[in-house]
Amino acid sequence: MPGEYLLLMAACLLLTLPLEFWLRARVYRRPVRLAIALAPSLVVFYVWDAVAIARGHWGYSPDHTVGWLLPGAVPLEEFVFFLVIPICGLLTYEAVGTVLRRRRPAGRATEGD
């Protein structure tokens, strides 16, 4: 079904969105930091995909994508994947850090302090 993968990516964002508010992950609240964190992997993997598609190493079925191709014949779904999965990872990482900081006894130094 075309669009199924985009729905899956939306579900990933929706499932991790509460981490921003309930556990104060502060990922979306710092958009410049988010962009800086996403940019390197987004560029590297986008170029990687475009080269692999151009060389015929892999391709994407038009039956399973919405059909919107970005420069380099990269499907929209692939670009969205390169954004969504790192965002979900950052939300999870920051949320775990928040929980660990809350559990640390007051006045106790952490390793590396």
LUMVO-973756 format. One record per atom (N, C-alpha, C): atom name; residue in one letter; x, y, z; residue number from 0. Coordinates in Angstrom, 1 decimal. Layout:
# LUMVO-973756
<r a="CA" r="A" east="X" north="Y" up="Z" k="NUM"/>
...
This chain:
# LUMVO-973756
<r a="N" r="M" east="0.8" north="-1.2" up="0.0" k="0"/>
<r a="CA" r="M" east="0.0" north="0.0" up="0.0" k="0"/>
<r a="C" r="M" east="0.9" north="1.2" up="0.0" k="0"/>
<r a="N" r="P" east="0.8" north="2.1" up="-1.0" k="1"/>
<r a="CA" r="P" east="1.5" north="3.3" up="-1.0" k="1"/>
<r a="C" r="P" east="1.2" north="4.2" up="0.2" k="1"/>
<r a="N" r="G" east="2.2" north="4.8" up="0.8" k="2"/>
<r a="CA" r="G" east="1.9" north="5.6" up="2.0" k="2"/>
<r a="C" r="G" east="2.0" north="4.9" up="3.3" k="2"/>
<r a="N" r="E" east="2.1" north="3.5" up="3.3" k="3"/>
<r a="CA" r="E" east="2.1" north="2.7" up="4.5" k="3"/>
<r a="C" r="E" east="3.4" north="3.1" up="5.3" k="3"/>
<r a="N" r="Y" east="4.5" north="3.2" up="4.6" k="4"/>
<r a="CA" r="Y" east="5.8" north="3.5" up="5.3" k="4"/>
<r a="C" r="Y" east="5.7" north="4.9" up="5.9" k="4"/>
<r a="N" r="L" east="5.1" north="5.9" up="5.2" k="5"/>
<r a="CA" r="L" east="5.0" north="7.2" up="5.8" k="5"/>
<r a="C" r="L" east="4.1" north="7.1" up="7.1" k="5"/>
<r a="N" r="L" east="3.1" north="6.3" up="7.1" k="6"/>
<r a="CA" r="L" east="2.3" north="6.1" up="8.3" k="6"/>
<r a="C" r="L" east="3.1" north="5.5" up="9.4" k="6"/>
<r a="N" r="L" east="3.9" north="4.6" up="9.1" k="7"/>
<r a="CA" r="L" east="4.8" north="4.0" up="10.1" k="7"/>
<r a="C" r="L" east="5.7" north="5.1" up="10.7" k="7"/>
<r a="N" r="M" east="6.3" north="5.9" up="9.9" k="8"/>
<r a="CA" r="M" east="7.2" north="7.0" up="10.4" k="8"/>
<r a="C" r="M" east="6.4" north="8.0" up="11.2" k="8"/>
<r a="N" r="A" east="5.2" north="8.3" up="10.8" k="9"/>
<r a="CA" r="A" east="4.3" north="9.1" up="11.7" k="9"/>
<r a="C" r="A" east="4.0" north="8.5" up="13.0" k="9"/>
<r a="N" r="A" east="3.8" north="7.2" up="13.0" k="10"/>
<r a="CA" r="A" east="3.5" north="6.5" up="14.3" k="10"/>
<r a="C" r="A" east="4.8" north="6.5" up="15.2" k="10"/>
<r a="N" r="C" east="5.9" north="6.4" up="14.6" k="11"/>
<r a="CA" r="C" east="7.2" north="6.5" up="15.4" k="11"/>
<r a="C" r="C" east="7.3" north="7.8" up="16.1" k="11"/>
<r a="N" r="L" east="7.0" north="8.9" up="15.3" k="12"/>
<r a="CA" r="L" east="7.0" north="10.2" up="15.9" k="12"/>
<r a="C" r="L" east="6.0" north="10.4" up="17.0" k="12"/>
<r a="N" r="L" east="4.8" north="9.9" up="16.7" k="13"/>
<r a="CA" r="L" east="3.7" north="10.0" up="17.7" k="13"/>
<r a="C" r="L" east="4.0" north="9.3" up="19.0" k="13"/>
<r a="N" r="L" east="4.6" north="8.1" up="18.8" k="14"/>
<r a="CA" r="L" east="4.9" north="7.3" up="20.0" k="14"/>
<r a="C" r="L" east="6.0" north="7.9" up="20.9" k="14"/>
<r a="N" r="T" east="6.9" north="8.6" up="20.3" k="15"/>
<r a="CA" r="T" east="8.0" north="9.2" up="21.1" k="15"/>
<r a="C" r="T" east="7.7" north="10.7" up="21.5" k="15"/>
<r a="N" r="L" east="6.6" north="11.3" up="20.9" k="16"/>
<r a="CA" r="L" east="6.3" north="12.7" up="21.2" k="16"/>
<r a="C" r="L" east="6.1" north="12.9" up="22.7" k="16"/>
<r a="N" r="P" east="5.4" north="12.0" up="23.4" k="17"/>
<r a="CA" r="P" east="5.2" north="12.3" up="24.8" k="17"/>
<r a="C" r="P" east="6.5" north="12.4" up="25.6" k="17"/>
<r a="N" r="L" east="7.6" north="11.9" up="25.1" k="18"/>
<r a="CA" r="L" east="8.9" north="12.0" up="25.8" k="18"/>
<r a="C" r="L" east="9.3" north="13.5" up="25.9" k="18"/>
<r a="N" r="E" east="8.9" north="14.3" up="24.9" k="19"/>
<r a="CA" r="E" east="9.2" north="15.7" up="24.8" k="19"/>
<r a="C" r="E" east="8.6" north="16.4" up="26.0" k="19"/>
<r a="N" r="F" east="7.3" north="16.1" up="26.3" k="20"/>
<r a="CA" r="F" east="6.5" north="16.8" up="27.3" k="20"/>
<r a="C" r="F" east="6.6" north="16.2" up="28.7" k="20"/>
<r a="N" r="W" east="6.4" north="14.9" up="28.8" k="21"/>
<r a="CA" r="W" east="6.3" north="14.2" up="30.1" k="21"/>
<r a="C" r="W" east="7.7" north="14.1" up="30.7" k="21"/>
<r a="N" r="L" east="8.7" north="13.8" up="29.9" k="22"/>
<r a="CA" r="L" east="10.0" north="13.6" up="30.5" k="22"/>
<r a="C" r="L" east="11.0" north="14.8" up="30.1" k="22"/>
<r a="N" r="R" east="10.4" north="15.8" up="29.5" k="23"/>
<r a="CA" r="R" east="11.2" north="17.0" up="29.2" k="23"/>
<r a="C" r="R" east="12.5" north="16.7" up="28.4" k="23"/>
<r a="N" r="A" east="12.3" north="16.0" up="27.3" k="24"/>
<r a="CA" r="A" east="13.5" north="15.6" up="26.5" k="24"/>
<r a="C" r="A" east="14.1" north="16.8" up="25.9" k="24"/>
<r a="N" r="R" east="13.3" north="17.9" up="25.6" k="25"/>
<r a="CA" r="R" east="13.8" north="19.1" up="25.1" k="25"/>
<r a="C" r="R" east="14.5" north="19.0" up="23.7" k="25"/>
<r a="N" r="V" east="14.0" north="18.1" up="22.9" k="26"/>
<r a="CA" r="V" east="14.5" north="17.9" up="21.5" k="26"/>
<r a="C" r="V" east="13.9" north="18.9" up="20.6" k="26"/>
<r a="N" r="Y" east="12.6" north="19.0" up="20.6" k="27"/>
<r a="CA" r="Y" east="11.9" north="19.9" up="19.7" k="27"/>
<r a="C" r="Y" east="12.0" north="21.4" up="20.2" k="27"/>
<r a="N" r="R" east="12.3" north="21.6" up="21.4" k="28"/>
<r a="CA" r="R" east="12.4" north="22.9" up="22.0" k="28"/>
<r a="C" r="R" east="13.7" north="23.6" up="21.6" k="28"/>
<r a="N" r="R" east="14.6" north="22.8" up="21.1" k="29"/>
<r a="CA" r="R" east="15.9" north="23.4" up="20.7" k="29"/>
<r a="C" r="R" east="16.1" north="23.0" up="19.2" k="29"/>
<r a="N" r="P" east="15.4" north="23.7" up="18.3" k="30"/>
<r a="CA" r="P" east="15.4" north="23.4" up="16.9" k="30"/>
<r a="C" r="P" east="16.8" north="23.6" up="16.2" k="30"/>
<r a="N" r="V" east="17.6" north="24.5" up="16.6" k="31"/>
<r a="CA" r="V" east="18.9" north="24.7" up="16.0" k="31"/>
<r a="C" r="V" east="19.8" north="23.5" up="16.4" k="31"/>
<r a="N" r="R" east="19.8" north="23.1" up="17.6" k="32"/>
<r a="CA" r="R" east="20.6" north="22.0" up="18.0" k="32"/>
<r a="C" r="R" east="20.1" north="20.7" up="17.3" k="32"/>
<r a="N" r="L" east="18.8" north="20.6" up="17.1" k="33"/>
<r a="CA" r="L" east="18.2" north="19.4" up="16.4" k="33"/>
<r a="C" r="L" east="18.7" north="19.4" up="15.0" k="33"/>
<r a="N" r="A" east="18.7" north="20.5" up="14.3" k="34"/>
<r a="CA" r="A" east="19.1" north="20.6" up="12.9" k="34"/>
<r a="C" r="A" east="20.6" north="20.3" up="12.8" k="34"/>
<r a="N" r="I" east="21.4" north="20.8" up="13.7" k="35"/>
<r a="CA" r="I" east="22.8" north="20.5" up="13.7" k="35"/>
<r a="C" r="I" east="23.1" north="19.0" up="14.0" k="35"/>
<r a="N" r="A" east="22.3" north="18.4" up="14.8" k="36"/>
<r a="CA" r="A" east="22.5" north="17.0" up="15.1" k="36"/>
<r a="C" r="A" east="22.1" north="16.1" up="13.9" k="36"/>
<r a="N" r="L" east="21.0" north="16.5" up="13.2" k="37"/>
<r a="CA" r="L" east="20.5" north="15.8" up="12.1" k="37"/>
<r a="C" r="L" east="21.3" north="15.9" up="10.8" k="37"/>
<r a="N" r="A" east="21.8" north="17.1" up="10.6" k="38"/>
<r a="CA" r="A" east="22.4" north="17.4" up="9.3" k="38"/>
<r a="C" r="A" east="23.5" north="16.4" up="8.8" k="38"/>
<r a="N" r="P" east="24.5" north="16.1" up="9.6" k="39"/>
<r a="CA" r="P" east="25.5" north="15.2" up="9.1" k="39"/>
<r a="C" r="P" east="25.0" north="13.9" up="8.6" k="39"/>
<r a="N" r="S" east="24.2" north="13.2" up="9.4" k="40"/>
<r a="CA" r="S" east="23.7" north="11.9" up="9.0" k="40"/>
<r a="C" r="S" east="22.7" north="12.0" up="7.9" k="40"/>
<r a="N" r="L" east="21.9" north="13.1" up="7.8" k="41"/>
<r a="CA" r="L" east="21.0" north="13.3" up="6.7" k="41"/>
<r a="C" r="L" east="21.8" north="13.4" up="5.4" k="41"/>
<r a="N" r="V" east="22.8" north="14.2" up="5.4" k="42"/>
<r a="CA" r="V" east="23.6" north="14.4" up="4.2" k="42"/>
<r a="C" r="V" east="24.3" north="13.2" up="3.8" k="42"/>
<r a="N" r="V" east="25.0" north="12.5" up="4.7" k="43"/>
<r a="CA" r="V" east="25.7" north="11.3" up="4.4" k="43"/>
<r a="C" r="V" east="24.8" north="10.2" up="3.8" k="43"/>
<r a="N" r="F" east="23.8" north="9.9" up="4.5" k="44"/>
<r a="CA" r="F" east="22.9" north="8.8" up="4.1" k="44"/>
<r a="C" r="F" east="22.1" north="9.2" up="2.8" k="44"/>
<r a="N" r="Y" east="21.7" north="10.4" up="2.7" k="45"/>
<r a="CA" r="Y" east="21.0" north="10.8" up="1.4" k="45"/>
<r a="C" r="Y" east="22.0" north="10.6" up="0.2" k="45"/>
<r a="N" r="V" east="23.2" north="11.1" up="0.3" k="46"/>
<r a="CA" r="V" east="24.1" north="10.9" up="-0.8" k="46"/>
<r a="C" r="V" east="24.4" north="9.4" up="-1.0" k="46"/>
<r a="N" r="W" east="24.6" north="8.7" up="0.1" k="47"/>
<r a="CA" r="W" east="24.8" north="7.2" up="0.0" k="47"/>
<r a="C" r="W" east="23.7" north="6.6" up="-0.8" k="47"/>
<r a="N" r="D" east="22.5" north="6.9" up="-0.4" k="48"/>
<r a="CA" r="D" east="21.3" north="6.3" up="-1.1" k="48"/>
<r a="C" r="D" east="21.3" north="6.7" up="-2.6" k="48"/>
<r a="N" r="A" east="21.5" north="8.0" up="-2.9" k="49"/>
<r a="CA" r="A" east="21.4" north="8.5" up="-4.2" k="49"/>
<r a="C" r="A" east="22.5" north="7.8" up="-5.1" k="49"/>
<r a="N" r="V" east="23.7" north="7.6" up="-4.6" k="50"/>
<r a="CA" r="V" east="24.8" north="6.9" up="-5.3" k="50"/>
<r a="C" r="V" east="24.4" north="5.4" up="-5.5" k="50"/>
<r a="N" r="A" east="23.9" north="4.8" up="-4.5" k="51"/>
<r a="CA" r="A" east="23.5" north="3.4" up="-4.6" k="51"/>
<r a="C" r="A" east="22.4" north="3.2" up="-5.6" k="51"/>
<r a="N" r="I" east="21.5" north="4.1" up="-5.6" k="52"/>
<r a="CA" r="I" east="20.4" north="4.0" up="-6.6" k="52"/>
<r a="C" r="I" east="20.9" north="4.2" up="-8.0" k="52"/>
<r a="N" r="A" east="21.8" north="5.2" up="-8.2" k="53"/>
<r a="CA" r="A" east="22.3" north="5.5" up="-9.5" k="53"/>
<r a="C" r="A" east="23.2" north="4.3" up="-10.0" k="53"/>
<r a="N" r="R" east="23.9" north="3.6" up="-9.1" k="54"/>
<r a="CA" r="R" east="24.7" north="2.5" up="-9.5" k="54"/>
<r a="C" r="R" east="24.0" north="1.2" up="-9.6" k="54"/>
<r a="N" r="G" east="22.7" north="1.2" up="-9.3" k="55"/>
<r a="CA" r="G" east="21.9" north="0.0" up="-9.4" k="55"/>
<r a="C" r="G" east="22.1" north="-1.0" up="-8.3" k="55"/>
<r a="N" r="H" east="22.6" north="-0.5" up="-7.2" k="56"/>
<r a="CA" r="H" east="22.8" north="-1.4" up="-6.0" k="56"/>
<r a="C" r="H" east="21.5" north="-1.8" up="-5.4" k="56"/>
<r a="N" r="W" east="20.6" north="-0.8" up="-5.3" k="57"/>
<r a="CA" r="W" east="19.3" north="-1.0" up="-4.8" k="57"/>
<r a="C" r="W" east="18.3" north="-0.1" up="-5.4" k="57"/>
<r a="N" r="G" east="17.0" north="-0.3" up="-5.2" k="58"/>
<r a="CA" r="G" east="16.0" north="0.5" up="-5.7" k="58"/>
<r a="C" r="G" east="14.8" north="0.4" up="-4.8" k="58"/>
<r a="N" r="Y" east="13.7" north="1.1" up="-5.1" k="59"/>
<r a="CA" r="Y" east="12.5" north="1.1" up="-4.3" k="59"/>
<r a="C" r="Y" east="11.3" north="0.8" up="-5.2" k="59"/>
<r a="N" r="S" east="10.4" north="0.0" up="-4.8" k="60"/>
<r a="CA" r="S" east="9.3" north="-0.4" up="-5.6" k="60"/>
<r a="C" r="S" east="8.3" north="0.7" up="-5.6" k="60"/>
<r a="N" r="P" east="7.8" north="1.1" up="-6.8" k="61"/>
<r a="CA" r="P" east="6.8" north="2.2" up="-6.9" k="61"/>
<r a="C" r="P" east="5.5" north="1.7" up="-6.3" k="61"/>
<r a="N" r="D" east="5.3" north="0.4" up="-6.2" k="62"/>
<r a="CA" r="D" east="4.1" north="-0.2" up="-5.6" k="62"/>
<r a="C" r="D" east="4.0" north="0.1" up="-4.1" k="62"/>
<r a="N" r="H" east="5.1" north="0.4" up="-3.5" k="63"/>
<r a="CA" r="H" east="5.2" north="0.5" up="-2.0" k="63"/>
<r a="C" r="H" east="5.6" north="1.9" up="-1.6" k="63"/>
<r a="N" r="T" east="5.7" north="2.8" up="-2.5" k="64"/>
<r a="CA" r="T" east="6.1" north="4.2" up="-2.2" k="64"/>
<r a="C" r="T" east="5.0" north="5.1" up="-2.8" k="64"/>
<r a="N" r="V" east="5.0" north="6.4" up="-2.3" k="65"/>
<r a="CA" r="V" east="4.0" north="7.3" up="-2.8" k="65"/>
<r a="C" r="V" east="4.3" north="7.8" up="-4.2" k="65"/>
<r a="N" r="G" east="5.6" north="7.6" up="-4.7" k="66"/>
<r a="CA" r="G" east="6.0" north="8.0" up="-6.0" k="66"/>
<r a="C" r="G" east="6.7" north="9.3" up="-6.1" k="66"/>
<r a="N" r="W" east="6.9" north="10.0" up="-5.0" k="67"/>
<r a="CA" r="W" east="7.6" north="11.3" up="-5.1" k="67"/>
<r a="C" r="W" east="9.0" north="11.0" up="-4.9" k="67"/>
<r a="N" r="L" east="9.8" north="11.4" up="-6.0" k="68"/>
<r a="CA" r="L" east="11.2" north="11.2" up="-5.9" k="68"/>
<r a="C" r="L" east="11.9" north="12.5" up="-5.8" k="68"/>
<r a="N" r="L" east="12.9" north="12.5" up="-4.9" k="69"/>
<r a="CA" r="L" east="13.7" north="13.7" up="-4.6" k="69"/>
<r a="C" r="L" east="14.9" north="13.6" up="-5.5" k="69"/>
<r a="N" r="P" east="15.7" north="14.7" up="-5.6" k="70"/>
<r a="CA" r="P" east="16.9" north="14.6" up="-6.4" k="70"/>
<r a="C" r="P" east="17.8" north="13.4" up="-6.1" k="70"/>
<r a="N" r="G" east="18.3" north="12.8" up="-7.2" k="71"/>
<r a="CA" r="G" east="19.0" north="11.5" up="-7.0" k="71"/>
<r a="C" r="G" east="18.1" north="10.3" up="-7.0" k="71"/>
<r a="N" r="A" east="16.9" north="10.5" up="-7.4" k="72"/>
<r a="CA" r="A" east="15.9" north="9.4" up="-7.4" k="72"/>
<r a="C" r="A" east="15.6" north="8.8" up="-6.0" k="72"/>
<r a="N" r="V" east="15.9" north="9.6" up="-5.0" k="73"/>
<r a="CA" r="V" east="15.6" north="9.1" up="-3.6" k="73"/>
<r a="C" r="V" east="14.2" north="9.3" up="-3.3" k="73"/>
<r a="N" r="P" east="13.5" north="8.2" up="-2.9" k="74"/>
<r a="CA" r="P" east="12.0" north="8.4" up="-2.6" k="74"/>
<r a="C" r="P" east="11.8" north="9.2" up="-1.3" k="74"/>
<r a="N" r="L" east="10.7" north="9.9" up="-1.3" k="75"/>
<r a="CA" r="L" east="10.4" north="10.7" up="-0.1" k="75"/>
<r a="C" r="L" east="10.4" north="9.9" up="1.2" k="75"/>
<r a="N" r="E" east="10.0" north="8.7" up="1.1" k="76"/>
<r a="CA" r="E" east="10.0" north="7.8" up="2.3" k="76"/>
<r a="C" r="E" east="11.4" north="7.6" up="2.9" k="76"/>
<r a="N" r="E" east="12.3" north="7.5" up="2.0" k="77"/>
<r a="CA" r="E" east="13.7" north="7.3" up="2.5" k="77"/>
<r a="C" r="E" east="14.2" north="8.6" up="3.2" k="77"/>
<r a="N" r="F" east="13.9" north="9.8" up="2.6" k="78"/>
<r a="CA" r="F" east="14.3" north="11.0" up="3.3" k="78"/>
<r a="C" r="F" east="13.6" north="11.2" up="4.6" k="78"/>
<r a="N" r="V" east="12.4" north="10.9" up="4.7" k="79"/>
<r a="CA" r="V" east="11.6" north="10.9" up="5.9" k="79"/>
<r a="C" r="V" east="12.2" north="10.0" up="7.0" k="79"/>
<r a="N" r="F" east="12.6" north="8.8" up="6.6" k="80"/>
<r a="CA" r="F" east="13.3" north="7.9" up="7.5" k="80"/>
<r a="C" r="F" east="14.6" north="8.5" up="8.0" k="80"/>
<r a="N" r="F" east="15.3" north="9.2" up="7.2" k="81"/>
<r a="CA" r="F" east="16.6" north="9.8" up="7.7" k="81"/>
<r a="C" r="F" east="16.4" north="10.9" up="8.7" k="81"/>
<r a="N" r="L" east="15.2" north="11.4" up="8.7" k="82"/>
<r a="CA" r="L" east="14.8" north="12.5" up="9.7" k="82"/>
<r a="C" r="L" east="14.2" north="11.9" up="10.9" k="82"/>
<r a="N" r="V" east="13.2" north="11.0" up="10.7" k="83"/>
<r a="CA" r="V" east="12.4" north="10.5" up="11.8" k="83"/>
<r a="C" r="V" east="13.2" north="9.6" up="12.8" k="83"/>
<r a="N" r="I" east="13.9" north="8.6" up="12.3" k="84"/>
<r a="CA" r="I" east="14.6" north="7.7" up="13.2" k="84"/>
<r a="C" r="I" east="15.6" north="8.4" up="14.1" k="84"/>
<r a="N" r="P" east="16.4" north="9.3" up="13.6" k="85"/>
<r a="CA" r="P" east="17.3" north="10.0" up="14.5" k="85"/>
<r a="C" r="P" east="16.6" north="10.9" up="15.5" k="85"/>
<r a="N" r="I" east="15.5" north="11.5" up="15.1" k="86"/>
<r a="CA" r="I" east="14.7" north="12.3" up="16.1" k="86"/>
<r a="C" r="I" east="14.1" north="11.4" up="17.2" k="86"/>
<r a="N" r="C" east="13.6" north="10.3" up="16.8" k="87"/>
<r a="CA" r="C" east="13.1" north="9.3" up="17.8" k="87"/>
<r a="C" r="C" east="14.2" north="8.9" up="18.7" k="87"/>
<r a="N" r="G" east="15.4" north="8.6" up="18.2" k="88"/>
<r a="CA" r="G" east="16.5" north="8.2" up="19.0" k="88"/>
<r a="C" r="G" east="17.0" north="9.3" up="19.9" k="88"/>
<r a="N" r="L" east="17.0" north="10.6" up="19.5" k="89"/>
<r a="CA" r="L" east="17.4" north="11.7" up="20.3" k="89"/>
<r a="C" r="L" east="16.3" north="11.9" up="21.4" k="89"/>
<r a="N" r="L" east="15.1" north="11.8" up="21.1" k="90"/>
<r a="CA" r="L" east="14.0" north="11.9" up="22.1" k="90"/>
<r a="C" r="L" east="14.2" north="10.8" up="23.2" k="90"/>
<r a="N" r="T" east="14.5" north="9.6" up="22.8" k="91"/>
<r a="CA" r="T" east="14.7" north="8.5" up="23.7" k="91"/>
<r a="C" r="T" east="15.9" north="8.7" up="24.6" k="91"/>
<r a="N" r="Y" east="17.0" north="9.1" up="23.9" k="92"/>
<r a="CA" r="Y" east="18.2" north="9.4" up="24.7" k="92"/>
<r a="C" r="Y" east="18.1" north="10.5" up="25.7" k="92"/>
<r a="N" r="E" east="17.5" north="11.6" up="25.3" k="93"/>
<r a="CA" r="E" east="17.3" north="12.7" up="26.3" k="93"/>
<r a="C" r="E" east="16.3" north="12.3" up="27.4" k="93"/>
<r a="N" r="A" east="15.3" north="11.5" up="27.1" k="94"/>
<r a="CA" r="A" east="14.3" north="11.1" up="28.1" k="94"/>
<r a="C" r="A" east="15.0" north="10.2" up="29.1" k="94"/>
<r a="N" r="V" east="15.8" north="9.3" up="28.6" k="95"/>
<r a="CA" r="V" east="16.5" north="8.4" up="29.6" k="95"/>
<r a="C" r="V" east="17.5" north="9.2" up="30.4" k="95"/>
<r a="N" r="G" east="18.1" north="10.2" up="29.9" k="96"/>
<r a="CA" r="G" east="19.0" north="11.1" up="30.7" k="96"/>
<r a="C" r="G" east="18.2" north="11.8" up="31.7" k="96"/>
<r a="N" r="T" east="17.1" north="12.3" up="31.4" k="97"/>
<r a="CA" r="T" east="16.2" north="13.0" up="32.4" k="97"/>
<r a="C" r="T" east="15.8" north="12.0" up="33.5" k="97"/>
<r a="N" r="V" east="15.4" north="10.8" up="33.2" k="98"/>
<r a="CA" r="V" east="15.1" north="9.8" up="34.2" k="98"/>
<r a="C" r="V" east="16.3" north="9.5" up="35.1" k="98"/>
<r a="N" r="L" east="17.4" north="9.3" up="34.5" k="99"/>
<r a="CA" r="L" east="18.6" north="9.0" up="35.3" k="99"/>
<r a="C" r="L" east="19.0" north="10.2" up="36.2" k="99"/>
<r a="N" r="R" east="18.9" north="11.4" up="35.7" k="100"/>
<r a="CA" r="R" east="19.2" north="12.5" up="36.6" k="100"/>
<r a="C" r="R" east="18.2" north="12.6" up="37.8" k="100"/>
<r a="N" r="R" east="17.0" north="12.3" up="37.5" k="101"/>
<r a="CA" r="R" east="16.0" north="12.4" up="38.6" k="101"/>
<r a="C" r="R" east="16.2" north="11.3" up="39.7" k="101"/>
<r a="N" r="R" east="16.8" north="10.2" up="39.3" k="102"/>
<r a="CA" r="R" east="17.0" north="9.1" up="40.2" k="102"/>
<r a="C" r="R" east="18.3" north="9.3" up="41.0" k="102"/>
<r a="N" r="R" east="19.2" north="10.2" up="40.5" k="103"/>
<r a="CA" r="R" east="20.5" north="10.4" up="41.2" k="103"/>
<r a="C" r="R" east="20.2" north="11.1" up="42.5" k="103"/>
<r a="N" r="P" east="20.8" north="10.6" up="43.6" k="104"/>
<r a="CA" r="P" east="20.6" north="11.3" up="44.9" k="104"/>
<r a="C" r="P" east="21.2" north="12.7" up="44.8" k="104"/>
<r a="N" r="A" east="20.6" north="13.6" up="45.5" k="105"/>
<r a="CA" r="A" east="21.0" north="15.0" up="45.6" k="105"/>
<r a="C" r="A" east="22.5" north="15.1" up="46.1" k="105"/>
<r a="N" r="G" east="23.3" north="15.9" up="45.5" k="106"/>
<r a="CA" r="G" east="24.6" north="16.2" up="46.0" k="106"/>
<r a="C" r="G" east="25.7" north="15.1" up="45.5" k="106"/>
<r a="N" r="R" east="25.2" north="14.0" up="44.9" k="107"/>
<r a="CA" r="R" east="26.1" north="13.0" up="44.4" k="107"/>
<r a="C" r="R" east="26.7" north="13.3" up="43.1" k="107"/>
<r a="N" r="A" east="28.0" north="13.3" up="43.0" k="108"/>
<r a="CA" r="A" east="28.7" north="13.6" up="41.7" k="108"/>
<r a="C" r="A" east="28.6" north="12.4" up="40.8" k="108"/>
<r a="N" r="T" east="28.5" north="12.7" up="39.5" k="109"/>
<r a="CA" r="T" east="28.5" north="11.7" up="38.5" k="109"/>
<r a="C" r="T" east="29.9" north="11.4" up="38.0" k="109"/>
<r a="N" r="E" east="30.1" north="10.3" up="37.4" k="110"/>
<r a="CA" r="E" east="31.4" north="10.0" up="36.8" k="110"/>
<r a="C" r="E" east="31.8" north="11.1" up="35.8" k="110"/>
<r a="N" r="G" east="33.0" north="11.6" up="35.9" k="111"/>
<r a="CA" r="G" east="33.4" north="12.6" up="35.0" k="111"/>
<r a="C" r="G" east="33.2" north="14.0" up="35.5" k="111"/>
<r a="N" r="D" east="32.5" north="14.2" up="36.6" k="112"/>
<r a="CA" r="D" east="32.3" north="15.5" up="37.2" k="112"/>
<r a="C" r="D" east="33.6" north="16.0" up="37.9" k="112"/>
